[in-house]
Amino acid sequence: MSAAEPQWRDGTRCVRAGLPEPVPGDPFLPGPVFAAPYHLDPWAGPAAAANGYGRPDNPTRRLLESAIGELEGGDCRVFASGQAAITGLLLAVLRPGDTVLLPADGYFPVRAFATATLEGMGVRVGFVPTVGPYPSFEGVRLLMLETPANPGLDVADVAALAREAHAAGTLLVVDNTTATPLGQRPLDLGADLVVASGTKALTGHSDLLLGYVATRSAELVETLTAWRTTTGAVPGAFDAWLAHRSLGTLDLRLARQSANAAAVAELLAGRADVTGLRWPGRPEDPAYPVASAQMRRMPGVVSFDLGAADRVSRFVEAARLVVAATSFGGLHTTADRRAQWGDDTAPGFVRLSCGVEDTADLVADIAAALDAAGPVRPLS
């Protein structure tokens, strides 16, 4: 989107993001370019054209980066997965002796990576809950937030933490996976970098792995680009094309997912057999004051506790529109018992990702499945 078109709303921006100028006879979105080597100029070599070799250069990938960059409001580099983006960022920026603060209640594999790899290379690692309290940032090289947190859905005040971090010379990174750039724009709130898994709601069709980092710092873009080129953590051309194709419906998908989450949360709030309900869009939720001020729309993810692992199994088995699967943000409503993956959650904790089914159908199905699951059964 050009500077002359700043008033376009979400749906328009999603449909138009990253598309080349229209040329008669050309498609709206060019097909994927599959190439490892490209023709080189016999005299000037790779300096003569944008493409020299497929690891650093791919036009399909560049179009996707342009699209995500428009939505996030920064310069984007895409990676082979969300985990590749996060670990690549941390390894590219941190050095032995640095201190990094990571979410204590965020994505479990990031914490596992920090203790297994970062500490082993001499980086001091600290873990802080999303809602704090936060320690002094003096001497901290990088602070990472995940907001809303996955899977507990707590929310951090990005603007306030950005001010405190920058006063101490600390880089602020926000994992924007759950919210997506339509839910919030962390760079506008003061973050230095945004990182996210595009596998989830951003692309939303459960058919690819993707990650990205976005920033407004030319120096950080150069650092990340060099790291990605050296390590080769790039997505394939077809995945990049699929992701770009999927962005066009992001506004529509999120609208239905958020509406479904609101209706499901209302249902669950009225049931005595459900505890620990969290959805930042509910005025009763502890995250609501910050979320309602900071976020442009609420996510389609709800979390709650059914009391025991076997009751979760009975609930999912009884449901017709809810399936057991990990990840979130797809077209289909899924339930994930996070304890089975190593998250520090109760055995009956459920992360429910609302899909795009008709709201009334989904609510009725969940209510019937909860009824069929029955109460928590005592251990024999």
C-alpha positions as CSV (number, residue, x, y, z in Angstrom):
1,M,0.0,0.0,0.0
2,S,1.4,3.4,-1.0
3,A,1.7,6.4,1.3
4,A,-1.2,8.0,-0.8
5,E,-3.6,5.3,0.5
6,P,-3.4,5.4,4.3
7,Q,-7.1,5.1,5.0
8,W,-7.6,1.6,3.7
9,R,-9.3,-0.6,6.2
10,D,-8.3,-4.2,7.3
11,G,-10.2,-6.1,4.6
12,T,-8.8,-4.0,1.8
13,R,-5.3,-4.1,3.1
14,C,-5.4,-7.9,3.4
15,V,-6.6,-8.3,-0.1
16,R,-4.1,-5.9,-1.6
17,A,-1.0,-6.5,0.6
18,G,2.1,-7.2,-1.4
19,L,0.5,-7.5,-4.8
20,P,2.5,-6.2,-7.8
21,E,1.1,-3.5,-9.9
22,P,-1.5,-4.8,-12.3
23,V,-0.3,-5.7,-15.8
24,P,-2.8,-6.8,-18.5
25,G,-2.5,-10.5,-19.0
26,D,-0.8,-11.2,-15.6
27,P,-2.4,-12.9,-12.6
28,F,-3.2,-10.9,-9.5
29,L,-0.7,-12.9,-7.5
30,P,2.1,-14.4,-9.6
31,G,2.6,-18.2,-9.1
32,P,5.5,-19.5,-7.1
33,V,8.9,-19.3,-8.5
34,F,10.8,-22.6,-8.1
35,A,14.5,-22.1,-8.6
36,A,17.8,-22.7,-6.9
37,P,20.1,-21.0,-9.3
38,Y,19.1,-18.2,-11.7
39,H,20.8,-17.0,-14.9
40,L,23.7,-14.7,-14.0
41,D,25.1,-11.9,-16.1
42,P,28.4,-13.1,-17.5
43,W,30.2,-9.9,-16.6
44,A,28.4,-8.4,-13.6
45,G,27.4,-11.7,-11.9
46,P,24.7,-11.4,-9.1
47,A,25.0,-7.6,-8.9
48,A,23.1,-7.3,-12.2
49,A,19.8,-8.6,-11.0
50,A,17.7,-9.2,-7.8
51,N,18.0,-13.0,-8.1
52,G,21.3,-14.9,-8.0
53,Y,20.7,-18.0,-5.8
54,G,17.5,-19.4,-4.2
55,R,18.6,-19.4,-0.5
56,P,18.9,-15.6,-0.2
57,D,16.8,-14.7,-3.3
58,N,13.3,-15.6,-4.3
59,P,10.7,-13.3,-5.8
60,T,7.7,-15.2,-4.3
61,R,9.2,-14.9,-0.8
62,R,9.8,-11.2,-1.3
63,L,6.2,-10.5,-2.3
64,L,5.1,-12.3,0.9
65,E,7.5,-10.2,3.0
66,S,6.2,-7.1,1.4
67,A,2.6,-8.2,2.3
68,I,3.3,-9.0,5.9
69,G,5.5,-5.9,6.3
70,E,2.6,-3.8,5.2
71,L,0.3,-5.4,7.7
72,E,2.8,-5.1,10.6
73,G,4.1,-1.7,9.6
74,G,7.7,-2.7,9.3
75,D,10.3,-4.5,7.2
76,C,9.7,-8.2,7.2
77,R,11.8,-11.4,6.8
78,V,10.1,-14.7,6.7
79,F,11.5,-18.0,8.1
80,A,10.7,-21.7,7.7
81,S,8.6,-21.8,10.9
82,G,7.7,-19.7,13.8
83,Q,10.3,-21.4,16.0
84,A,12.9,-20.8,13.3
85,A,12.0,-17.1,13.4
86,I,12.2,-16.8,17.2
87,T,15.4,-18.9,17.6
88,G,17.0,-17.1,14.7
89,L,16.2,-13.7,16.1
90,L,17.6,-14.7,19.6
91,L,20.8,-16.2,18.2
92,A,21.4,-13.4,15.7
93,V,21.0,-10.7,18.4
94,L,22.3,-12.2,21.7
95,R,26.0,-12.8,22.6
96,P,27.7,-14.6,25.5
97,G,27.3,-12.5,28.6
98,D,24.0,-10.9,27.5
99,T,20.8,-11.2,29.6
100,V,17.5,-12.0,28.0
101,L,14.0,-12.1,29.7
102,L,11.4,-14.4,28.2
103,P,7.8,-15.2,29.0
104,A,7.4,-17.7,31.8
105,D,3.9,-18.5,30.5
106,G,4.6,-18.3,26.8
107,Y,5.3,-20.9,24.1
108,F,7.0,-23.9,25.8
109,P,9.6,-24.7,23.1
110,V,11.0,-21.2,23.4
111,R,11.7,-21.7,27.1
112,A,13.2,-25.2,26.3
113,F,15.4,-23.6,23.6
114,A,16.6,-20.9,26.0
115,T,17.6,-23.4,28.8
116,A,19.1,-26.0,26.4
117,T,20.9,-23.6,24.0
118,L,21.1,-20.0,25.1
119,E,22.4,-20.8,28.6
120,G,24.9,-23.2,27.1
121,M,26.4,-20.4,25.0
122,G,26.7,-18.1,28.0
123,V,23.5,-16.1,27.8
124,R,21.8,-15.3,31.1
125,V,18.2,-16.3,30.8
126,G,15.3,-15.1,33.0
127,F,11.6,-15.9,32.8
128,V,8.9,-13.5,33.8
129,P,5.1,-14.0,33.7
130,T,3.3,-12.0,31.1
131,V,1.5,-9.9,33.8
132,G,4.7,-9.4,35.8
133,P,6.0,-8.2,38.1
134,Y,9.0,-7.3,35.9
135,P,12.4,-6.7,37.3
136,S,14.7,-3.8,36.5
137,F,15.7,-3.8,32.8
138,E,19.2,-2.4,33.6
139,G,21.7,-4.6,31.9
140,V,19.1,-6.6,30.0
141,R,19.9,-6.9,26.3
142,L,16.5,-8.2,25.1
143,L,13.0,-8.5,26.6
144,M,10.5,-10.7,24.8
145,L,6.7,-10.6,25.4
146,E,4.0,-12.9,24.1
147,T,0.7,-11.1,24.3
148,P,-1.9,-12.5,24.4
149,A,0.2,-15.3,26.0
150,N,-0.1,-18.8,24.6
151,P,-1.9,-20.7,26.1
152,G,-3.0,-18.8,29.2
153,L,-4.1,-15.6,27.3
154,D,-2.7,-13.0,29.8
155,V,-1.9,-9.7,28.2
156,A,1.0,-7.3,28.7
157,D,1.0,-3.5,28.3
158,V,3.3,-3.2,25.4
159,A,3.6,0.6,25.3
160,A,4.4,0.8,29.0
161,L,7.0,-1.9,28.9
162,A,8.5,-0.4,25.7
163,R,9.1,2.9,27.6
164,E,10.7,1.1,30.5
165,A,12.8,-1.1,28.3
166,H,14.1,1.7,26.1
167,A,15.0,3.8,29.1
168,A,17.4,1.0,30.1
169,G,18.7,0.4,26.5
170,T,16.8,-2.9,26.2
171,L,15.4,-4.2,23.0
172,L,11.7,-5.1,23.1
173,V,10.4,-8.0,21.1
174,V,6.7,-8.9,20.9
175,D,5.4,-12.3,19.8
176,N,2.3,-11.4,17.8
177,T,1.2,-14.9,16.9
178,T,-2.1,-15.0,18.9
179,A,-3.2,-11.5,18.0
180,T,-1.9,-11.2,14.4
181,P,-1.2,-7.8,12.9
182,L,-4.9,-7.1,12.6
183,G,-5.3,-7.6,16.3
184,Q,-2.5,-5.4,17.3
185,R,0.5,-3.6,15.8
186,P,3.3,-3.9,18.4
187,L,5.7,-1.7,16.3
188,D,3.2,1.2,16.6
189,L,3.1,0.6,20.4
190,G,6.9,1.0,20.7
191,A,8.3,-2.6,20.2
192,D,11.6,-2.8,18.3
193,L,10.8,-6.2,16.7
194,V,7.7,-8.4,16.1
195,V,8.1,-12.1,15.8
196,A,5.3,-14.6,15.0
197,S,4.3,-18.0,13.7
198,G,2.5,-17.5,10.4
199,T,1.5,-21.1,10.7
200,K,-1.5,-20.2,12.8
201,A,-4.2,-17.5,12.3
202,L,-2.2,-15.4,9.9
203,T,-2.4,-18.0,7.1
204,G,-5.2,-20.0,8.8
205,H,-5.6,-23.0,6.6
206,S,-3.5,-25.5,8.6
207,D,-1.5,-26.4,5.5
208,L,1.9,-24.8,6.0
209,L,4.7,-23.8,8.4
210,L,5.9,-20.2,8.4
211,G,7.5,-17.7,10.7
212,Y,8.5,-14.0,10.4
213,V,10.3,-11.1,12.1
214,A,9.4,-7.5,11.4
215,T,11.1,-4.3,12.5
216,R,11.6,-0.7,11.5
217,S,15.4,-0.8,12.2
218,A,17.5,-1.1,9.1
219,E,20.4,-2.4,11.3
220,L,18.3,-5.2,12.7
221,V,16.9,-6.1,9.3
222,E,20.5,-6.4,8.0
223,T,21.5,-8.6,11.0
224,L,18.4,-10.9,10.5
225,T,18.9,-11.1,6.8
226,A,22.5,-12.1,7.1
227,W,21.6,-14.7,9.8
228,R,18.9,-16.3,7.6
229,T,21.1,-16.4,4.6
230,T,23.9,-18.0,6.5
231,T,21.7,-20.6,8.2
232,G,19.4,-21.2,5.3
233,A,16.2,-21.1,7.5
234,V,14.0,-20.0,4.6
235,P,10.5,-21.2,3.6
236,G,10.0,-22.9,0.3
237,A,8.5,-21.0,-2.6
238,F,5.2,-22.9,-2.6
239,D,4.7,-22.3,1.2
240,A,5.4,-18.6,0.7
241,W,2.8,-18.5,-2.2
242,L,0.2,-20.4,-0.1
243,A,0.7,-18.0,2.7
244,H,0.3,-14.9,0.5
245,R,-2.8,-16.3,-1.0
246,S,-4.2,-17.0,2.4
247,L,-3.7,-13.4,3.6
248,G,-6.6,-12.1,1.4
249,T,-9.2,-13.7,3.7
250,L,-7.5,-12.9,7.0
251,D,-9.9,-10.1,7.9
252,L,-12.9,-12.3,7.2
253,R,-11.5,-15.3,9.0
254,L,-10.6,-13.4,12.1
255,A,-14.0,-11.7,12.3
256,R,-15.8,-15.0,12.4
257,Q,-13.2,-16.6,14.8
258,S,-13.5,-13.7,17.2
259,A,-17.3,-13.8,17.1
260,N,-17.3,-17.5,17.7
261,A,-14.9,-17.0,20.7
262,A,-17.2,-14.4,22.2
263,A,-20.2,-16.7,21.9
264,V,-18.3,-19.8,23.2
265,A,-16.9,-17.7,26.2
266,E,-20.4,-16.6,27.1
267,L,-21.6,-20.2,27.0
268,L,-18.7,-21.5,29.1
269,A,-19.1,-18.6,31.6
270,G,-22.6,-19.9,32.5
271,R,-21.6,-23.5,33.1
272,A,-20.7,-24.7,36.6
273,D,-18.7,-27.6,35.2
274,V,-16.1,-25.3,33.5
275,T,-13.5,-23.4,35.5
276,G,-10.6,-21.1,34.7
277,L,-12.2,-19.5,31.7
278,R,-10.0,-17.0,29.9
279,W,-10.7,-14.8,26.9
280,P,-9.4,-11.2,26.9
281,G,-12.5,-9.9,25.1
282,R,-14.7,-10.6,28.2
283,P,-15.1,-7.5,30.4
284,E,-14.8,-9.9,33.4
285,D,-11.4,-11.2,32.3
286,P,-8.4,-9.8,34.1
287,A,-6.7,-9.0,30.8
288,Y,-9.6,-7.0,29.5
289,P,-8.6,-3.5,30.7
290,V,-5.2,-3.7,28.9
291,A,-6.5,-5.8,26.0
292,S,-9.4,-3.5,25.2
293,A,-7.1,-0.4,25.1
294,Q,-4.3,-2.0,23.2
295,M,-5.8,-4.5,20.8
296,R,-7.8,-3.7,17.7
297,R,-9.7,-7.0,17.8
298,M,-9.7,-10.1,20.1
299,P,-8.4,-13.5,19.1
300,G,-10.4,-16.6,18.4
301,V,-8.7,-18.6,21.2
302,V,-10.4,-19.4,24.5
303,S,-8.9,-21.3,27.4
304,F,-10.6,-23.2,30.2
305,D,-10.3,-26.2,32.5
306,L,-12.5,-29.3,32.5
307,G,-11.1,-30.7,35.7
308,A,-9.3,-33.8,34.4
309,A,-7.6,-35.2,31.3
310,D,-10.2,-38.0,30.8
311,R,-13.0,-35.4,30.8
312,V,-11.3,-33.5,28.0
313,S,-11.1,-36.7,26.0
314,R,-14.8,-37.4,26.5
315,F,-15.7,-33.8,25.6
316,V,-13.7,-33.9,22.3
317,E,-14.9,-37.4,21.5
318,A,-18.6,-36.3,21.9
319,A,-18.2,-33.2,19.8
320,R,-18.9,-33.1,16.1
321,L,-17.4,-29.7,15.3
322,V,-14.4,-29.8,17.7
323,V,-11.4,-32.0,16.9
324,A,-8.3,-32.8,18.8
325,A,-5.3,-31.0,17.3
326,T,-2.5,-28.8,18.3
327,S,-1.7,-25.4,16.8
328,F,-4.5,-22.8,16.5
329,G,-6.1,-20.2,14.2
330,G,-7.3,-22.5,11.5
331,L,-10.7,-22.8,9.8
332,H,-11.7,-25.7,12.0
333,T,-12.4,-25.5,15.7
334,T,-9.8,-27.5,17.6
335,A,-9.2,-28.4,21.3
336,D,-5.7,-29.0,22.6
337,R,-4.9,-30.3,26.1
338,R,-1.6,-28.5,26.5
339,A,-0.3,-30.6,29.4
340,Q,0.4,-33.4,26.9
341,W,2.9,-31.2,25.1
342,G,4.9,-30.2,28.3
343,D,3.2,-26.9,29.1
344,D,2.9,-26.2,32.8
345,T,-0.9,-26.4,32.8
346,A,-3.4,-28.5,34.8
347,P,-4.3,-31.9,33.3
348,G,-7.8,-30.7,32.3
349,F,-6.7,-27.4,30.8
350,V,-7.9,-26.8,27.2
351,R,-6.9,-24.3,24.6
352,L,-9.9,-24.1,22.3
353,S,-9.2,-22.5,18.9
354,C,-12.5,-21.3,17.3
355,G,-12.8,-21.9,13.6
356,V,-15.1,-20.3,11.1
357,E,-18.1,-22.6,11.6
358,D,-21.5,-20.9,12.0
359,T,-21.7,-19.5,15.5
360,A,-25.0,-21.1,16.5
361,D,-23.9,-24.5,15.3
362,L,-20.6,-24.3,17.2
363,V,-22.1,-23.2,20.5
364,A,-24.8,-25.9,20.3
365,D,-22.2,-28.6,19.6
366,I,-19.9,-27.5,22.4
367,A,-22.8,-27.4,24.9
368,A,-24.0,-30.9,23.8
369,A,-20.5,-32.3,24.0
370,L,-20.0,-30.9,27.6
371,D,-23.3,-32.4,28.6
372,A,-22.2,-35.8,27.1
373,A,-18.8,-35.6,28.8
374,G,-20.4,-35.7,32.2
375,P,-18.8,-34.6,35.4
376,V,-15.2,-35.2,36.5
377,R,-14.9,-38.9,37.5
378,P,-13.2,-39.7,40.8
379,L,-10.0,-41.8,40.6
380,S,-10.7,-45.4,41.4
